[in-house]
Amino acid sequence: MRNKEMLLVPGPTPVVDEIYDALANETRGHTDPRFVSIYKNALEKTKELFQTDGEVFIIAGSGTLAMEMAIVNTVGSCENILVISHGYFGDRFTPLATAYGINVEVLQAEWGKQVEVSAVEAKLAEGHFKAVTITHADTSTGVVSDLDALVPIIKKTGALVILDGVVATAALDENMSKEFGHPDYKLDVVLTGSQKAIGVPPGLAIIAFNQSALKARQALGTIPAYYSDITNWIPVMNDPGKYFATPPVNLIYAYDVAMNIVLDEGITKREARHISYGRAVRAALSTYGMEALAEEAVAAPTLSCLLYPTGIEDGKFRANLAEKGVIVAGSLAHLAGKAFRIGHMGNTTPVMLEEAVKLIGESLNELGKVVDVEKAIFRLKEELAVTTK
């Protein structure tokens, strides 16, 4: 990779040369048949990734825009949604829905833990919810949701399941044709952004609706949105030569190449690889006294939130590490200054992770926390060997 720094934040993630090369291609008009062909291919590959019987949308925007599109196109003003929150980004659904006059109830987990399934069942029994949001993996806490447990109990109430896959898509299985114990128990909406496990620079909002979600949109009639209204985008997604708003041409070049990389590897192998990376990084850093916020049973494969050992100052640690060429992220909300977050997804490699573990250990030693770098690297390699067999 031509990257000068090792970007291991929970997004954006490292970009490989093929994607940079695609970005650098000549910008064409958005109705140019050569671009239209690429856009169409990208849409078809996105349908293949999600295995949806409905529509997919690739537009200029962020994951937050995709969250907004998921809500405003399925739930009307004064209708009810339930938010299952495992952290900061699960919580974001609340102000987003409230802005559209939607009634919101929240089940919020203690940071680092999952919401209890029994609590979800009890809340669902209290009243009618048009939709339930689940964050597949929360970028603030490194907690992954248990879809096999949650989706069936939600779907049996008739609610739509809206899955925030921002830090999970292309790393975890989000097959929208999968049946969770019943032919009608499936994911209805999956949303994501380009800059996480897909490995493209930020700038694309990506969202998939199944037929149930599309019917919900139709039933709403007029909605309080324009750019976010999927009815304005469906003609373009079906025929990318049509115009509604100018697409980010070069980002779609890059996304098309990234989807080739994703589909060539295959989601089963990608999921196994990400699980391996997550376990290995957490095992290695635990030897430095850096314990993951999330227990291993609920830890996300794509990123980890690590608590600092006593005596390590967040700003100094991350600045020291950045001088060595490794960029990690601070923590959010009440964990700010107490933990950092490291991404291990998308185009990251074992070689990169080994170098990062080494340099993290060197930074700790320089800051007065004596650690055994060789031991940490041994644990990383040991775990990678175990989980990739």
C-alpha positions as CSV (number, residue, x, y, z in Angstrom):
1,M,0.0,0.0,0.0
2,R,1.2,3.5,-0.7
3,N,-0.2,4.9,2.6
4,K,2.5,6.7,4.5
5,E,0.8,6.1,7.9
6,M,-0.9,3.0,9.3
7,L,-4.5,4.2,9.7
8,L,-6.0,1.9,12.4
9,V,-8.9,4.0,13.6
10,P,-12.4,2.5,13.4
11,G,-12.9,4.2,10.0
12,P,-11.6,5.4,7.7
13,T,-9.6,2.3,7.1
14,P,-6.5,1.6,5.0
15,V,-7.0,2.0,1.2
16,V,-5.2,-0.4,-1.1
17,D,-3.5,0.7,-4.3
18,E,-6.2,-0.7,-6.6
19,I,-8.7,1.6,-5.0
20,Y,-6.5,4.6,-5.1
21,D,-5.9,3.9,-8.8
22,A,-9.6,3.8,-9.4
23,L,-10.1,7.1,-7.6
24,A,-7.5,8.6,-9.8
25,N,-9.2,7.7,-13.0
26,E,-10.5,10.5,-15.2
27,T,-13.7,12.0,-13.9
28,R,-16.5,11.5,-16.5
29,G,-19.9,13.0,-16.7
30,H,-22.5,11.2,-14.5
31,T,-24.6,10.3,-17.6
32,D,-21.5,9.1,-19.6
33,P,-22.3,5.5,-20.7
34,R,-18.8,4.5,-19.5
35,F,-19.6,5.7,-16.0
36,V,-23.2,4.5,-16.1
37,S,-21.9,0.9,-16.7
38,I,-19.6,1.1,-13.7
39,Y,-22.4,2.5,-11.5
40,K,-24.7,-0.3,-12.7
41,N,-22.0,-2.9,-11.9
42,A,-21.5,-1.5,-8.4
43,L,-25.2,-1.7,-7.7
44,E,-25.4,-5.3,-8.9
45,K,-22.5,-6.3,-6.7
46,T,-24.1,-4.6,-3.7
47,K,-27.3,-6.6,-4.3
48,E,-25.1,-9.7,-4.4
49,L,-23.4,-8.8,-1.1
50,F,-26.7,-8.2,0.7
51,Q,-28.7,-10.9,-1.2
52,T,-31.7,-8.7,-1.1
53,D,-34.9,-9.1,-3.1
54,G,-35.5,-5.3,-3.0
55,E,-33.5,-2.2,-3.8
56,V,-30.0,-1.0,-3.0
57,F,-28.9,2.6,-3.0
58,I,-25.4,4.0,-3.4
59,I,-25.4,7.8,-3.0
60,A,-23.2,10.7,-1.9
61,G,-23.3,10.9,1.9
62,S,-22.2,9.2,5.1
63,G,-23.4,6.4,7.3
64,T,-25.4,8.9,9.2
65,L,-27.3,9.8,6.1
66,A,-28.0,6.1,5.5
67,M,-29.4,5.9,9.1
68,E,-31.7,8.8,8.3
69,M,-32.8,7.2,5.1
70,A,-33.6,3.9,6.9
71,I,-35.8,5.7,9.4
72,V,-37.6,8.3,7.4
73,N,-38.5,5.9,4.6
74,T,-40.1,3.3,6.9
75,V,-41.5,5.0,10.0
76,G,-43.9,7.9,10.0
77,S,-44.4,10.8,12.4
78,C,-46.0,9.6,15.7
79,E,-45.3,6.0,15.0
80,N,-43.0,4.1,17.4
81,I,-39.5,2.7,17.1
82,L,-37.4,0.8,19.5
83,V,-33.7,1.4,19.6
84,I,-31.4,-1.4,20.8
85,S,-28.3,0.5,21.7
86,H,-24.8,-0.9,22.5
87,G,-23.1,2.5,22.6
88,Y,-22.8,6.0,21.2
89,F,-23.8,5.2,17.6
90,G,-26.8,3.1,18.7
91,D,-27.9,6.2,20.7
92,R,-27.7,8.3,17.5
93,F,-30.9,6.8,16.2
94,T,-32.8,8.7,19.0
95,P,-32.2,12.3,18.0
96,L,-32.4,11.3,14.3
97,A,-35.9,9.7,14.7
98,T,-37.1,12.5,17.1
99,A,-36.2,15.1,14.4
100,Y,-39.0,13.5,12.3
101,G,-41.6,13.3,15.1
102,I,-41.1,9.6,15.6
103,N,-41.7,8.2,19.1
104,V,-38.6,6.5,20.4
105,E,-38.0,4.1,23.2
106,V,-34.4,2.9,24.0
107,L,-33.0,-0.2,25.5
108,Q,-29.4,0.9,26.4
109,A,-26.8,-1.6,27.4
110,E,-24.0,-0.8,29.8
111,W,-21.1,0.1,27.6
112,G,-19.1,-3.1,26.8
113,K,-22.1,-5.4,27.2
114,Q,-25.1,-6.5,25.1
115,V,-28.7,-5.6,25.8
116,E,-30.3,-8.6,27.4
117,V,-32.6,-10.5,25.1
118,S,-35.2,-10.9,27.8
119,A,-35.3,-7.1,28.2
120,V,-36.0,-6.8,24.4
121,E,-38.8,-9.3,24.6
122,A,-40.3,-7.5,27.6
123,K,-40.2,-4.1,25.9
124,L,-41.7,-5.5,22.6
125,A,-44.6,-6.9,24.6
126,E,-45.4,-3.5,26.0
127,G,-46.6,-2.0,22.7
128,H,-46.5,-1.8,19.0
129,F,-43.3,-0.8,17.3
130,K,-43.2,-0.1,13.6
131,A,-39.4,-0.8,13.5
132,V,-36.5,-1.8,15.7
133,T,-33.0,-0.6,15.1
134,I,-29.9,-2.8,15.8
135,T,-26.3,-1.6,15.5
136,H,-24.5,-4.7,14.2
137,A,-21.3,-3.6,15.8
138,D,-21.0,-0.3,17.7
139,T,-18.0,1.8,16.8
140,S,-17.8,3.3,20.3
141,T,-17.7,0.2,22.4
142,G,-16.6,-2.7,20.1
143,V,-19.7,-4.7,21.0
144,V,-21.3,-6.9,18.4
145,S,-25.1,-7.7,18.4
146,D,-26.5,-11.2,18.5
147,L,-28.7,-11.2,15.4
148,D,-29.7,-14.8,15.8
149,A,-31.2,-14.0,19.1
150,L,-32.7,-10.6,18.4
151,V,-34.1,-10.9,14.9
152,P,-36.7,-13.7,15.6
153,I,-38.2,-12.0,18.7
154,I,-38.5,-8.7,16.8
155,K,-40.0,-10.2,13.6
156,K,-42.6,-12.2,15.4
157,T,-44.2,-8.9,16.5
158,G,-44.4,-7.7,12.9
159,A,-41.8,-4.9,13.3
160,L,-39.3,-4.1,10.7
161,V,-35.6,-4.9,11.5
162,I,-33.3,-2.0,10.6
163,L,-29.6,-3.0,10.9
164,D,-26.9,-0.5,11.2
165,G,-24.0,-2.2,9.5
166,V,-21.6,0.8,9.3
167,V,-18.7,-1.0,11.0
168,A,-19.8,-4.5,10.1
169,T,-20.8,-4.6,6.4
170,A,-18.3,-6.6,4.3
171,A,-16.8,-8.1,7.5
172,L,-19.8,-9.8,9.0
173,D,-22.7,-11.8,7.3
174,E,-25.6,-9.5,6.6
175,N,-27.5,-11.7,4.2
176,M,-31.0,-10.3,3.8
177,S,-32.3,-13.6,2.4
178,K,-31.3,-15.5,5.5
179,E,-34.3,-16.8,7.5
180,F,-34.0,-16.4,11.3
181,G,-36.1,-19.5,12.2
182,H,-39.1,-18.6,9.9
183,P,-39.4,-17.7,6.2
184,D,-40.7,-14.2,7.1
185,Y,-38.0,-13.5,9.7
186,K,-35.4,-11.6,7.8
187,L,-33.4,-8.3,7.9
188,D,-35.5,-5.6,6.3
189,V,-33.1,-2.7,6.0
190,V,-29.3,-2.8,6.1
191,L,-27.3,0.4,6.0
192,T,-23.6,1.2,5.9
193,G,-20.9,3.6,4.7
194,S,-17.9,3.2,2.4
195,Q,-15.1,3.9,4.8
196,K,-15.1,0.9,7.1
197,A,-14.7,-2.7,6.2
198,I,-15.4,-2.0,2.6
199,G,-12.2,0.0,2.5
200,V,-13.1,3.0,0.4
201,P,-12.5,6.6,1.4
202,P,-15.5,8.3,3.2
203,G,-18.3,9.7,1.1
204,L,-20.8,7.0,0.1
205,A,-24.0,6.1,1.9
206,I,-25.1,2.6,1.1
207,I,-28.4,1.1,2.0
208,A,-30.5,-1.9,1.1
209,F,-34.3,-2.3,1.5
210,N,-36.2,-5.6,1.1
211,Q,-39.7,-5.9,-0.2
212,S,-41.3,-5.4,3.2
213,A,-39.4,-2.2,3.8
214,L,-40.3,-0.9,0.3
215,K,-44.0,-1.6,1.0
216,A,-43.6,0.4,4.3
217,R,-42.2,3.3,2.3
218,Q,-45.1,3.1,-0.2
219,A,-47.7,3.0,2.6
220,L,-46.2,6.3,4.1
221,G,-47.1,8.3,1.0
222,T,-45.5,11.7,1.3
223,I,-42.6,12.0,3.7
224,P,-40.7,15.0,5.2
225,A,-37.6,14.4,3.1
226,Y,-36.3,15.1,-0.4
227,Y,-32.7,14.0,-0.9
228,S,-33.3,11.2,1.6
229,D,-36.5,10.0,0.0
230,I,-35.8,6.7,-1.7
231,T,-38.6,7.2,-4.2
232,N,-36.5,9.9,-5.8
233,W,-33.6,7.5,-6.1
234,I,-35.2,4.3,-7.2
235,P,-35.4,5.4,-10.9
236,V,-31.7,6.2,-10.8
237,M,-30.8,2.9,-9.1
238,N,-32.7,1.0,-11.7
239,D,-31.2,3.0,-14.6
240,P,-28.0,4.9,-13.5
241,G,-28.2,7.0,-16.7
242,K,-31.1,8.9,-15.2
243,Y,-30.5,12.0,-13.1
244,F,-31.8,13.1,-9.6
245,A,-28.6,14.4,-7.9
246,T,-25.0,14.2,-9.1
247,P,-23.3,11.0,-7.9
248,P,-19.7,11.1,-6.6
249,V,-18.2,9.7,-9.8
250,N,-14.7,8.8,-8.6
251,L,-15.9,7.3,-5.4
252,I,-18.1,5.0,-7.3
253,Y,-15.2,4.0,-9.4
254,A,-13.4,3.1,-6.2
255,Y,-16.4,1.4,-4.7
256,D,-16.8,-0.8,-7.7
257,V,-13.2,-2.0,-7.4
258,A,-13.6,-2.5,-3.6
259,M,-16.7,-4.7,-4.2
260,N,-14.7,-6.9,-6.5
261,I,-12.2,-7.3,-3.7
262,V,-14.9,-8.1,-1.2
263,L,-16.8,-10.6,-3.4
264,D,-13.6,-12.3,-4.7
265,E,-12.6,-13.1,-1.1
266,G,-16.1,-14.0,-0.1
267,I,-18.1,-13.1,3.0
268,T,-17.4,-16.4,4.7
269,K,-13.7,-16.0,4.5
270,R,-13.9,-12.3,5.3
271,E,-15.9,-12.9,8.4
272,A,-13.4,-15.6,9.6
273,R,-10.5,-13.3,8.8
274,H,-12.0,-10.4,10.8
275,I,-12.8,-12.7,13.8
276,S,-9.2,-13.9,13.7
277,Y,-7.8,-10.3,13.6
278,G,-10.0,-9.1,16.5
279,R,-9.1,-12.0,18.8
280,A,-5.5,-11.8,18.0
281,V,-5.2,-8.0,18.5
282,R,-7.0,-8.2,21.8
283,A,-5.0,-11.1,23.0
284,A,-1.7,-9.4,22.1
285,L,-2.6,-6.0,23.7
286,S,-3.9,-7.7,26.9
287,T,-0.2,-8.7,27.6
288,Y,0.4,-4.9,27.9
289,G,-2.3,-4.6,30.5
290,M,-4.7,-3.2,27.9
291,E,-8.0,-4.9,28.5
292,A,-10.9,-4.8,26.0
293,L,-14.0,-3.0,27.1
294,A,-16.1,-5.8,25.6
295,E,-15.7,-9.4,26.8
296,E,-14.6,-11.7,24.1
297,A,-18.0,-13.4,23.8
298,V,-19.5,-10.1,22.7
299,A,-16.5,-8.4,21.1
300,A,-16.8,-7.1,17.5
301,P,-14.4,-8.6,14.9
302,T,-13.8,-5.2,13.3
303,L,-12.6,-2.9,16.1
304,S,-11.7,-3.0,19.7
305,C,-12.0,-0.5,22.5
306,L,-9.0,-0.9,24.9
307,L,-8.8,0.5,28.4
308,Y,-5.5,2.0,29.4
309,P,-3.3,0.6,32.1
310,T,-2.7,2.8,35.1
311,G,-0.4,5.7,34.5
312,I,-0.9,6.0,30.7
313,E,-2.2,9.4,29.5
314,D,-4.4,9.2,26.4
315,G,-3.1,12.2,24.5
316,K,0.6,11.4,25.1
317,F,0.2,7.8,24.1
318,R,-1.7,8.5,20.9
319,A,0.7,11.3,20.0
320,N,3.7,9.1,20.6
321,L,2.2,6.3,18.5
322,A,1.3,8.7,15.7
323,E,5.0,9.8,15.6
324,K,5.8,6.2,14.8
325,G,3.3,6.2,12.0
326,V,0.4,4.4,13.6
327,I,-2.9,6.3,14.1
328,V,-5.5,5.0,16.6
329,A,-8.6,6.8,17.8
330,G,-9.6,8.2,21.2
331,S,-12.6,6.9,23.0
332,L,-16.0,8.7,23.2
333,A,-18.4,10.0,25.9
334,H,-17.5,9.0,29.5
335,L,-14.6,6.8,28.2
336,A,-12.8,9.8,26.7
337,G,-9.2,9.7,28.0
338,K,-9.6,6.3,29.6
339,A,-9.4,4.1,26.5
340,F,-8.5,4.1,22.8
341,R,-10.1,2.4,19.8
342,I,-8.2,0.4,17.2
343,G,-9.6,-0.8,13.9
344,H,-8.6,-4.2,12.5
345,M,-10.8,-4.4,9.4
346,G,-11.1,-4.1,5.7
347,N,-7.7,-4.1,4.0
348,T,-5.6,-4.5,7.1
349,T,-3.2,-7.4,7.1
350,P,-1.4,-9.5,9.7
351,V,1.9,-7.7,8.8
352,M,0.3,-4.4,9.7
353,L,-1.2,-5.7,12.9
354,E,2.1,-7.1,14.0
355,E,3.9,-3.8,13.3
356,A,1.1,-2.0,15.2
357,V,1.4,-4.3,18.2
358,K,5.2,-3.8,18.2
359,L,5.0,0.0,18.0
360,I,2.3,0.2,20.7
361,G,4.6,-1.7,23.0
362,E,7.5,0.6,22.2
363,S,5.3,3.6,22.9
364,L,4.3,2.2,26.3
365,N,7.9,1.5,27.2
366,E,8.8,5.1,26.3
367,L,6.0,6.4,28.5
368,G,7.2,4.4,31.5
369,K,5.0,1.3,31.3
370,V,7.4,-1.6,30.9
371,V,6.0,-4.3,28.6
372,D,7.3,-7.3,26.8
373,V,6.9,-6.6,23.1
374,E,8.1,-10.0,22.0
375,K,5.5,-11.7,24.2
376,A,2.7,-9.6,22.7
377,I,3.8,-10.4,19.1
378,F,4.0,-14.1,20.0
379,R,0.4,-14.0,21.3
380,L,-0.7,-12.2,18.2
381,K,0.8,-14.8,15.9
382,E,-0.4,-17.7,18.1
383,E,-4.0,-16.5,18.0
384,L,-3.8,-15.8,14.3
385,A,-2.6,-19.4,13.7
386,V,-5.3,-20.9,15.9
387,T,-8.2,-19.0,14.4
388,T,-7.2,-19.4,10.8
389,K,-6.9,-23.2,10.8
